[in-house]
């Protein structure tokens, strides 16, 4: 993944060489994400997040991807959707699982970037994580940004964008005993909730603790 030296051109996977600091390197032609902090390119969003280490990094999405991504504890990632989408449709899980620090933005104008969960949650917030959503759209079934029964001392902040859930709460922490100490701040944004499955209750924000 990342940048490849010029002698890799024969493999047929490379686009034009980069200039400036990375002159003499080629960009992977099938790259879907770029760490704009380092300039490196990646063929999956997960690889870009993993390679960022514990250094604060901005990762720009270059194409639509279908994958589940985990922001590990200790990471500090700003994800620029850049008009593209991150989608996942396997099981009642999260498209993005945040266990560290995650800020989501969308630099496209008009905003077209999306996080899509076709069965579960858009962003899952885990213990001691920090999630900030500034712009873009989350389309989900069970909840756009959700903390779970084991989530404690987490912080969710919504500054803008559009958050949608077809079933259950759009934005939520869990009501399980002991799942407390969480902080939820809403400074802007549009919430769209609905019901498509019997037994659910439409809810914009569910904050039991």
Secondary structure, DSSP 8 states (H G I E B T S, - for coil): --EEEGGGGGGS-EEEE--GGGTTEEEETT--EEETTT--EESSHHHHHHHTTTS-EEEEE-S-EE--EEE-TT-EEEEE-TT-EEEE-SSS-EEEEESSEEEEE---SS---EEEESSSEEEEE-TT-EEEE-SSEEEESSEEEEE-TT--S-EEEE-SSEEEESSSEEEE----TT----EEEE-S-EEEE---STT---EEEE---
